[in-house]
Amino acid sequence: MEKYIDIIISSYQGYASYLFQEITNPSWHSYFYWLLGVSAFFYILELAKPWRETQAKFRKDFWLDFFYMFFNFFLFSLIIYNAASNVVVNFFNDLLALVDINNLLAFEVMTWPTWTHLLIGFIVRDFVQWWTHRLLHRVPALWEFHKVHHSVEQMGFAAHLRYHWMENIVYRTIEYLPLALIGIGLRDFFIIHIFTLAVGHFNHSNFKLNLGPLKYIFNNPQMHIWHHAHDLPDERKYGVNFGLTLSIWDYLFKTDYIPYDGKDIKLGFPGVEDFPKDFIQQNSHGFGRKEI
């Protein structure tokens, strides 16, 4: 027990120090400033060439979503996630050690050329996240958490990071083992994450770009808008277009759905009008007994 208490204390101290250094010492490896830079880039695109011209420059809930960006990537880790995840990982490794498993590594991809482990890490992570995203829509308890993300009623880049804190736990838990098996390093994960961050901002942005044949590989605003559609046919009631970065999974598994230009479709879900509007209530949603 003392070991895990020490892990919690050192995790808080280490992450607080990391966050302070991120903010006070900008560098090419500062995720804080990458987040600001990528966000500013897509906001400028939205201002310069908006897909929905009549949408306000500061759309509905813009500042709420802007806060979500920093909460989900920084404050949540500082408050609980970093310490909790370190405890869980150490506990998991201790359990493996009891059965003489000291290394989960199945493929030594880090010895391969850089571009190969970047590509493999990206594809494996995106594929796992695609299935996880489908679970969020298919499992009723997880859907209650995921409703926070779908409570967006006007789309813009910052909507990308409006999601319930439980999604961090669900995604990271499920993707931990596959990534551990291929041994993706911290530098590679940083590069992959910045790329997926940019594509995620793009998918949610009020911007239109003709990708041509690349639309069958990469997700885009004109495809992702339908993922947020308020109304879907009965045979698609569990959702469509689940791709986070890649759209190819949806085309391969027949979950793609773009019936027409969705520029002005209604967003959300049935009952979104009564869904909590403030940060605290949204992030306490999903717990406790549901009304029938």
N, C-alpha and C positions, 0 to 999 in steps of 0.2 A: 504493500500500500504506500509506503514511504517513497518508493521509486516513482509511482504515478503522481504523487503530490509534487515531487521535485520536477517532473515533466510539465505539470500544469504551470507551476511558478516560472520555470525557465521559458515556457512557451509564451506566456504573457510578456515577460521581460524582453524576450527576443523579438517578438512581433512588434511591440511598442517601439523598440529601438529601430527595427527595420522601417516602420512607417515614418518615424521621425527623419531618418536618413533619406527616404524616398522623397519627402517633401522639401527638405532643406538642402539637399545636394543633388540637383537635377543631373541626369546623365542619360546616355543612350539605353541604359538598362533600367531606367526608372519607369515602372509600370504606371505610376500615378500620372506622369506627364504624357505617356503614350495614350492613356485614356482621355486626358484633356485634349490632346492633339487630334486624335481620331474623331472625337466628338465634335470639335470645332470644324474639322474638315467637312463632315457630313451636314452640319448645320448650315455652313456656307453654301453647300450644294443645294440644300432645300430652299434657301433664300434666293439663290441665283436662278434656279430653274425648277420651281415646284411642280410636281405632278398634279396636285390638287391646288389650283391657283387661288381659290377662295378661302383656303384654310389659313387661319391666323398664323402669324410668324411665331408667336408663342401659343401653340395650340393648347387645347384643353388638357389639363394635368401635366403640362410641360415641366413645371418646377418639382412636382411630385416625382416624376420619372427621373429628373436630374438628380434628386437626392438618392433615389434608389440605386443609381449607378455607383455612388460612393459608399453607400451602406453595404450593398451586396459584395463589393470587392475589397473593402477596407474595414469599415466599422464592425461588420458582422464577424470578421476574422479576429478582430481585436477583442470583441466582447466575449465570444465563446468558441468560434469554429476552429481556430488554429490550435488552441489548447486541447479541445475535445478530440480533434482528428489525430493529434500526436499521441494522445492516450490510447485511442482505439488502434492505431497502427502498431504501437508498441505491444499492446495486449494481444493483437492478432499474431505478431511475430513471436511472442512468448509461447502462444498456443502451438504454433508450428514447430518451435524448438522442442516442445515436449514429445513430438513424434519424429524428431531428428530431421526436420526440414529447416534449413538455415538460409536458403536462398530460393526465391520464387522464379528467378530468371530462367526462361525457357529458350530464348533466342538472344544471342549476344549481338544485337543490331548496332550497338555503339561502335563496334569495330569495323562496320561497313562505311562506305563513303557517306559524307554528311547528308547529301540530298536524299539518300535512300532511307535513313532512319527518320529524317524529317517527314518524308512522304508516308512511310509506314505508320509512324506515330499519329500523323494527322488523319489518315484513312481509318485506322483502328478506333481512334477516339470518336471520330464523327459517326462511325457506324454504331458504336455502342450508345452514343448519345441519341441517335435516331430511334433506336429501340426503346431507350429510356423515355424519350418524349412520347412515344406511343403508349407506354405504360401510364404516363401521367394523364392521358385522355381516357384510357380504358379502365383503370382501377378507380372506383368511386371515391375512395378516401384520398388518393393522390390528386384526382381531378379537383377536389375542393381546394387544395393548395394552388393548383395550376390556374384556377379561376382568376387569381390576382393578375397574372400576366394577360389573361384574356379580358380583363375588365377595361382595357384600353379602348376608348371609343373614337379617338382620332389618332391616326398613325404618324409617327415621326421617329427619328433615329433613337431618341432616348427611351422609347418604349421597349427597346431591346432588353434593357436591364431592369424593367419592372417585373419582379417575380418574388414569390414568397421565399423566405429564408430556408424553408424546408427543402426547396428544390436544390439548393447547394448540397445538402446532405444526401439527397437521393442520387443526384448525378455523380457526386464524388465517390460515394460508396460503391456504386455499380461499376464505375470506370476504373476504380483502383486496381483490381486484380488483372484485367487485360493489359493495362499499361505497365504494371509491375512485371508481368511475364515477358515483355519485350524490353524492359529496362530503359525506357526513355529518360534521358538526362534533363536536368533543370534548364539548361540553355535551350535545348530543343523544345521543351514545353513552353518556354517563354515566347519563342518565335512562333510556334503553332498557335499559341493563345492570342498573340497580337493579330495574326492573320484572321483567325476566326472572329475576334472582336470586330475587326473592320467589316467583314462580310455580314456579321449580325447587325451592325449599325446600318449597313446598306440595305439589308432585307426589310428593315422596319422604316426606312426613310421615306419621306415624301418626295421621291425622285424617280424618274423613269429613265432606264438605259436599255437600249436594244442589244442584248447579248448575242443574238443570232443563235447558232447551234450550241453555244456555251450554256444556254439556259437549261439544257438537258443534263448539265453537269453541276452548275452552281445555282444555288438559290438566289432569288431576286425579289424586289418589291412587288412585281406584278403577279408572282406566284404566291408569295407569302401573305399577301393581303387576304387571300382566300382561306388561309389557315385561321385567320381572325374573323371570318365571316360570322355574322349573327345568325344567319339562316342557311342551313345545309339540308339537302334531301335526306329522307329517312335512312336510306342505305349508306349514308355517309355520317351518321349521327355521332360516331366516335372521332370524327375529325379527318382532315385531309392535309396534304403537303407538310409532312412532319420534319422535313429536312432542316437542319440548323445551318450548315454551311453548304453541303452538297445536296443537290436536288435529285441526283441519280438514283438514290435509294427509293424515292417515291415512284419514279418511273419503272424501276425494276420490280417493285412489290405492289404496283398498281394502286397506290394511294394518291396519285397525282390528280388534281382537279382544278381546271381553269376553264369554266364554261364560257366566259366572255370577259371583256375588260372590266376588272373590278374596281375601277377608279373611285366610284362613289357609293360602293355597297355599305350597308350598315354593319358596324363592327360590334363585337362583344358576344354575348350568349343570352338565351332567354332568361330574363330576370336580372340582367345586368343593371337595370335602372335602380334596383333596390340593393345592389351590392355595396359594401362599405366604401366610402370615398377617401378616407384619411389613412395615413400610413399605419398608425397603431392598430386600428380595427382590421385593416387588410392583413396584417401580419400575425394577428391572433385568430384569423379566420381558419377554419379547417379542424379546429380542436373542439372536443366536446360533442354532445349529442346533437344530431341533426333533426330539424323539424321535418315531419312527413306530411 
